[in-house]
Amino acid sequence: MQYQSTRGGGAKVSAAQAIVRGLAQDGGLFVPESIPEIGLQFIEDLRPLEYWQRAHRVLRPYLDEFSDGELEEILKLAYSSFDVPEIAPTKRLSGELFMLELWHGPTLAFKDMALQLMPHLLSACRDKVGETREIVILVATSGDTGKAALEGFMDANGISIAVFYPEDGVSQAQRLQMVTQEGENTHVIAVRGNFDDAQTGVKRIFGDAEFNEQLSRAGVVLSSANSINLGRLLPQIVYYFSAYADMRNMGAIEAGEQIDVVVPTGNFGNILAAYYAREMGLPIRTLICASNSNNVLSDFISTGVYDTGRKFHITSSPSMDILISSNLERMLYALVDGDSARLSELMDGLKTSGRYALTEREIAKLHSFMVGGWANEQAVSKKIHECFEEYSYLMDTHTSVALSVLDEYRNSTAPAKSLVVSTASPYKFGRAVLTALAGAEGEGDDFECCDKLAKLAQQQVPAAISELPTKAVRHSTCCDPQDMKRALIEELKLRL
Ligand SMILES: *Cc1c(COP(=O)(O)O)cnc(C)c1O
């Protein structure tokens, strides 16, 4: 399989090259030259398999430079640190409603699904393309990605990682998870700004040709682990197939029965993987893109106008507090039928005026498979309460955004079995979840909130959280958005 830039520049590259480079040279994202199609029998055949075996089948056509044995070894390793044998279990809440839990990895959020695998892929790809320079992974995070990337890349061979996070844009537990990170090759830097400031700063460093030259002479090359990297995207396609196979195994759906899938969306990576699964032939009727109060995506989906000229809200679902959803570019590429000139025009509009507009035809195509919706803070809180009352099921704020949007959508459409993508453990956002359940603002710090939550739900606080307060802080660097490059040089102790 070959991959090409959405913007049309440069030659086609292999998966290994795309994963090592992260971003294409012309600033575009790598997309597969064609999406492999599978039949219903392929999905039926997944039913008796373990998660890593399902991943092997789904990823096979995308990673044809890997031998069967090599892929098997990497996949088994990646999915060995999850706390349930199913890896990504699907839970049935009612006849129609299913939860796909993507938070059983070491950092309790869905990013682990890809980031436990990606470092292994990258290490192998580094060898495959004959790269001898040290790879430095740069990450801008709105919270969960940072920790999941640090955990995945810790002590990886020939790879270091530097994570930038918005100082006031992450929860107490998220911050502690990052600043206590172990491993000699890990670096964590707070940015005085919001997520978009951090992300823009990282993009600027990637685009700084002179700096990259200097680095190269010092034997260092930058790459990304952000969700725009192909190595992040591909592993996420797997769990949609896996969930469908599990729903078949429960006897909940017929072979080929179409389901709706609702995804709480920020950078558009997770739902893009669902779109690829649908294109491959997974029977998905509608993809429902769920936003919080930062509703730029749901406005875009209803009107065809993407407009970032709006207020930025800090919400109880911070991993979705995003105004520029980088991965959307890959779906736009499909919407414009691979017309790179048209795509570049849209992206130029975004860069120069913060907005772009689709044509009627492009909007119609989008509406043939996707709807969008959003939930405000009050709705998110209320839905957590309702869900616990009705199903005794505890969910986090991000998942609640998805369920809120789904419930609204169901009022206006023919019934179908619905899969809600649950992206974080409720204990990762314990204060907000407790507040939703108990009414009054949860008292005490995040950890006391988790203890109270666990009592209420008659569960145990996951160890990844309960042991955090006793861990030593190892990272304390903080910088202004315009100083990120300098902070990086100091952190990595580079002599340029
Ligand atoms: C990252 C994240 C999201 C958003 O996923 P995208 O792929 O960026 O759309 C949603 N929920 C949680 C908990 C996350 O960590």
The ligand as an ORCA input file, in Angstrom:
! r2SCAN-3c Opt
* xyz 0 1
  C      -8.613     12.594     22.465
  C      -9.902     12.362     23.116
  C     -11.108     12.597     22.446
  C     -11.172     13.170     21.043
  O     -10.661     12.271     20.092
  P     -10.214     12.834     18.663
  O      -9.602     11.670     17.979
  O      -9.232     13.937     18.919
  O     -11.434     13.327     17.985
  C     -12.284     12.299     23.108
  N     -12.282     11.837     24.374
  C     -11.143     11.619     25.055
  C     -11.213     11.134     26.459
  C      -9.918     11.859     24.446
  O      -8.793     11.633     25.130
*
